[in-house]
């Protein structure tokens, strides 16, 4: 209740700011002429980029948008997408701890949709490599529903990674890097003109990495290349072709450890009702974050992908222009993983009587060993996607208008052939998690199952009316249709029937820019997503989940500066969630809702030699059955401070802090005498960076989790996840 009152109070404060601004002239620190170009390009983005398909200034956009540039990625030494997003408001990155199979995030309490250059990238799981950050030009986050632009997508928002291509101006660099876990990486990014008149440009971006990973017997090797060509076919026409190939050989890091030994020490004894006390051989012990209960030589996540993309831009006249993107990609993932046997496996096996005893022992055997799941899958994904939109800029009476009319088409085919791991007879190979003795491997049989096909198309229209460059009215509408073929389980039984869904989604917003630079706004947006797989009692497919968001906020960017301040309050509701049918507990019905209300604050400002980027997030989430969403904290905050003293020309010092508040996770099922939820304590992680730049050389030392804090990122269903300890990397970069 206190959090809700605080949220309401903050909403009122945000709403009142514009009124205060009429009478109060805020004093600005003059940073005109401040350097906005770093060693790797733009230091901070003041535009929305491509995620909103308009390129408008963030300060004039009545939605919450954050853009992380390539220079910021390098400055912070971000090695993966989760680290890139770690300082973004509203984003809880890395909730599942160390996991090099995929990047996981929550945006405003919900799983976001992922895009690459504005086109969908994810269908199914574990069938492609994670994006390499060196190949990214930026990462754009649009928070809240975006179905008006992207159709079938999350109510929480979208994360769009943009590629480095020859269409962008960029410095030529070569980089060598060494670091923790025997990390060795070389990378190159160079571009130039392919002919004398400069109408043909090329760019080549690539990297090669040989590295161990955090856990014993693990690796994190990669090779990636991304050549591109841009051809100017005249003053108003441009075509860019990008080819990309990436191969990663990694070791799964998730261990799915018991909360006993992770969240709390192992007790002296376990008490099983009806059986008495069972003494524990590991009393008082807790795991280090580098716990490894897998099998060397078995565990692997080897993924590769290849894609070809094209972007076409043409201006017909002063009014009309066209932008079209298309991509075809083919990827696969070979995934083998031995991990701590979970209670959900027992439930799936139908061995319900064994669940309680198993959980009373903290997912240990009576002798202190644990059973393991040996899982194998061979996953493939092929996608074809296209998005074309025309933009018209014109006057309607005394109003400046912009209309975007577009069409998109996505087709995906993903196939998951995996082992049937629900029978306890296929598990075992017990191991002592505190003193592991490796060497026993169980090779389950992989069962071939039919691929799933997904096809989506949509038409959309987005409009902006600008009155005297002061009052902005945005409104849009989209119709989408998505169709999914039937999917089956490993025994070839239909578990997800074919589904064909369509929906209208819309959005509207208003913003007013005051004389002093303050810009209050209000917006509304809706979403739909075909994510609820399975069937109703009559055998028909479940309906898509739906969402809507109301948002009010204010932004402030003094003229002539790169200072950007923003505050937003939002209210999101997601419906059509699954609930147990009270009349038939064996069935599920779609009557549930989840909600997320919150406040987000974001700021960037230069204080002479010091620049500060900071954020704060306050969330109040709940579902039909609990007053929280699993692993989503009520509070998050971050700050990154850069100090570049003129007296030490070329030196730059960075210090970052990331605060994650307490999180809760549900047990998933009730066992008398055991917890029904798990609470993970809040934590703050420090990051640091020191760099020296002289002429065309830059040497940088980056340290994440500076104090080497033991971190539990979250616990749910009697399982906990570890964050990574201290990581150090040294980079030497030469521009040429």
Secondary structure as the mmCIF struct_conf table of DSSP 4:
data_model
#
loop_
_struct_conf.conf_type_id
_struct_conf.id
_struct_conf.beg_label_comp_id
_struct_conf.beg_label_asym_id
_struct_conf.beg_label_seq_id
_struct_conf.end_label_comp_id
_struct_conf.end_label_asym_id
_struct_conf.end_label_seq_id
HELX_RH_AL_P HELX_RH_AL_P1 UNK A 2 UNK A 23
HELX_LH_PP_P HELX_LH_PP_P1 UNK A 26 UNK A 29
TURN_TY1_P TURN_TY1_P1 UNK A 32 UNK A 33
STRN STRN1 UNK A 37 UNK A 38
TURN_TY1_P TURN_TY1_P2 UNK A 39 UNK A 40
STRN STRN2 UNK A 41 UNK A 42
BEND BEND1 UNK A 43 UNK A 44
STRN STRN3 UNK A 47 UNK A 47
TURN_TY1_P TURN_TY1_P3 UNK A 49 UNK A 52
BEND BEND2 UNK A 53 UNK A 54
STRN STRN4 UNK A 57 UNK A 57
HELX_RH_3T_P HELX_RH_3T_P1 UNK A 58 UNK A 60
BEND BEND3 UNK A 62 UNK A 63
STRN STRN5 UNK A 64 UNK A 69
HELX_RH_AL_P HELX_RH_AL_P2 UNK A 70 UNK A 76
TURN_TY1_P TURN_TY1_P4 UNK A 77 UNK A 77
BEND BEND4 UNK A 80 UNK A 80
HELX_RH_AL_P HELX_RH_AL_P3 UNK A 81 UNK A 84
HELX_RH_3T_P HELX_RH_3T_P2 UNK A 85 UNK A 87
BEND BEND5 UNK A 88 UNK A 88
TURN_TY1_P TURN_TY1_P5 UNK A 89 UNK A 90
STRN STRN6 UNK A 91 UNK A 93
TURN_TY1_P TURN_TY1_P6 UNK A 95 UNK A 96
BEND BEND6 UNK A 98 UNK A 98
TURN_TY1_P TURN_TY1_P7 UNK A 100 UNK A 101
STRN STRN7 UNK A 105 UNK A 107
TURN_TY1_P TURN_TY1_P8 UNK A 108 UNK A 109
STRN STRN8 UNK A 110 UNK A 111
HELX_LH_PP_P HELX_LH_PP_P2 UNK A 112 UNK A 112
STRN STRN9 UNK A 113 UNK A 116
TURN_TY1_P TURN_TY1_P9 UNK A 117 UNK A 118
STRN STRN10 UNK A 119 UNK A 120
BEND BEND7 UNK A 123 UNK A 128
HELX_LH_PP_P HELX_LH_PP_P3 UNK A 129 UNK A 132
HELX_RH_3T_P HELX_RH_3T_P3 UNK A 133 UNK A 135
STRN STRN11 UNK A 136 UNK A 143
BEND BEND8 UNK A 144 UNK A 144
HELX_RH_AL_P HELX_RH_AL_P4 UNK A 147 UNK A 150
BEND BEND9 UNK A 151 UNK A 152
BEND BEND10 UNK A 155 UNK A 156
STRN STRN12 UNK A 157 UNK A 163
TURN_TY1_P TURN_TY1_P10 UNK A 166 UNK A 167
BEND BEND11 UNK A 168 UNK A 168
STRN STRN13 UNK A 173 UNK A 179
TURN_TY1_P TURN_TY1_P11 UNK A 180 UNK A 182
STRN STRN14 UNK A 183 UNK A 193
BEND BEND12 UNK A 194 UNK A 195
TURN_TY1_P TURN_TY1_P12 UNK A 196 UNK A 197
BEND BEND13 UNK A 198 UNK A 198
STRN STRN15 UNK A 200 UNK A 210
STRN STRN16 UNK A 212 UNK A 212
BEND BEND14 UNK A 214 UNK A 215
TURN_TY1_P TURN_TY1_P13 UNK A 216 UNK A 217
STRN STRN17 UNK A 219 UNK A 219
STRN STRN18 UNK A 220 UNK A 234
TURN_TY1_P TURN_TY1_P14 UNK A 235 UNK A 236
STRN STRN19 UNK A 237 UNK A 250
STRN STRN20 UNK A 257 UNK A 258
BEND BEND15 UNK A 259 UNK A 259
STRN STRN21 UNK A 260 UNK A 260
TURN_TY1_P TURN_TY1_P15 UNK A 261 UNK A 263
STRN STRN22 UNK A 264 UNK A 264
HELX_LH_PP_P HELX_LH_PP_P4 UNK A 265 UNK A 267
BEND BEND16 UNK A 268 UNK A 268
STRN STRN23 UNK A 269 UNK A 272
TURN_TY1_P TURN_TY1_P16 UNK A 273 UNK A 275
STRN STRN24 UNK A 276 UNK A 279
TURN_TY1_P TURN_TY1_P17 UNK A 281 UNK A 284
TURN_TY1_P TURN_TY1_P18 UNK A 289 UNK A 290
BEND BEND17 UNK A 294 UNK A 294
TURN_TY1_P TURN_TY1_P19 UNK A 296 UNK A 298
STRN STRN25 UNK A 300 UNK A 315
BEND BEND18 UNK A 317 UNK A 319
STRN STRN26 UNK A 320 UNK A 340
HELX_LH_PP_P HELX_LH_PP_P5 UNK A 341 UNK A 342
HELX_RH_AL_P HELX_RH_AL_P5 UNK A 343 UNK A 348
TURN_TY1_P TURN_TY1_P20 UNK A 349 UNK A 350
HELX_RH_AL_P HELX_RH_AL_P6 UNK A 352 UNK A 360
TURN_TY1_P TURN_TY1_P21 UNK A 361 UNK A 363
TURN_TY1_P TURN_TY1_P22 UNK A 366 UNK A 367
BEND BEND19 UNK A 368 UNK A 368
STRN STRN27 UNK A 370 UNK A 396
TURN_TY1_P TURN_TY1_P23 UNK A 397 UNK A 398
STRN STRN28 UNK A 399 UNK A 419
BEND BEND20 UNK A 423 UNK A 423
HELX_RH_3T_P HELX_RH_3T_P4 UNK A 424 UNK A 426
STRN STRN29 UNK A 428 UNK A 431
BEND BEND21 UNK A 433 UNK A 435
HELX_LH_PP_P HELX_LH_PP_P6 UNK A 444 UNK A 445
STRN STRN30 UNK A 446 UNK A 447
STRN STRN31 UNK A 452 UNK A 467
TURN_TY1_P TURN_TY1_P24 UNK A 468 UNK A 470
STRN STRN32 UNK A 471 UNK A 484
STRN STRN33 UNK A 487 UNK A 488
TURN_TY1_P TURN_TY1_P25 UNK A 490 UNK A 491
BEND BEND22 UNK A 492 UNK A 492
STRN STRN34 UNK A 494 UNK A 496
STRN STRN35 UNK A 499 UNK A 513
TURN_TY1_P TURN_TY1_P26 UNK A 515 UNK A 516
BEND BEND23 UNK A 517 UNK A 517
STRN STRN36 UNK A 518 UNK A 529
BEND BEND24 UNK A 534 UNK A 534
STRN STRN37 UNK A 535 UNK A 535
TURN_TY1_P TURN_TY1_P27 UNK A 537 UNK A 538
BEND BEND25 UNK A 539 UNK A 539
HELX_LH_PP_P HELX_LH_PP_P7 UNK A 540 UNK A 540
STRN STRN38 UNK A 541 UNK A 541
HELX_LH_PP_P HELX_LH_PP_P8 UNK A 542 UNK A 544
STRN STRN39 UNK A 545 UNK A 556
TURN_TY1_P TURN_TY1_P28 UNK A 559 UNK A 560
BEND BEND26 UNK A 561 UNK A 561
STRN STRN40 UNK A 564 UNK A 581
TURN_TY1_P TURN_TY1_P29 UNK A 582 UNK A 583
STRN STRN41 UNK A 584 UNK A 607
TURN_TY1_P TURN_TY1_P30 UNK A 608 UNK A 609
STRN STRN42 UNK A 610 UNK A 623
BEND BEND27 UNK A 624 UNK A 625
BEND BEND28 UNK A 627 UNK A 628
TURN_TY1_P TURN_TY1_P31 UNK A 630 UNK A 631
BEND BEND29 UNK A 634 UNK A 634
STRN STRN43 UNK A 635 UNK A 643
HELX_RH_3T_P HELX_RH_3T_P5 UNK A 646 UNK A 648
TURN_TY1_P TURN_TY1_P32 UNK A 649 UNK A 650
STRN STRN44 UNK A 651 UNK A 660
STRN STRN45 UNK A 663 UNK A 666
BEND BEND30 UNK A 668 UNK A 669
TURN_TY1_P TURN_TY1_P33 UNK A 672 UNK A 673
BEND BEND31 UNK A 674 UNK A 674
BEND BEND32 UNK A 676 UNK A 676
STRN STRN46 UNK A 677 UNK A 680
STRN STRN47 UNK A 683 UNK A 694
TURN_TY1_P TURN_TY1_P34 UNK A 695 UNK A 696
STRN STRN48 UNK A 697 UNK A 704
BEND BEND33 UNK A 705 UNK A 705
TURN_TY1_P TURN_TY1_P35 UNK A 706 UNK A 707
STRN STRN49 UNK A 712 UNK A 716
TURN_TY1_P TURN_TY1_P36 UNK A 717 UNK A 718
STRN STRN50 UNK A 719 UNK A 722
HELX_LH_PP_P HELX_LH_PP_P9 UNK A 723 UNK A 724
STRN STRN51 UNK A 727 UNK A 735
#
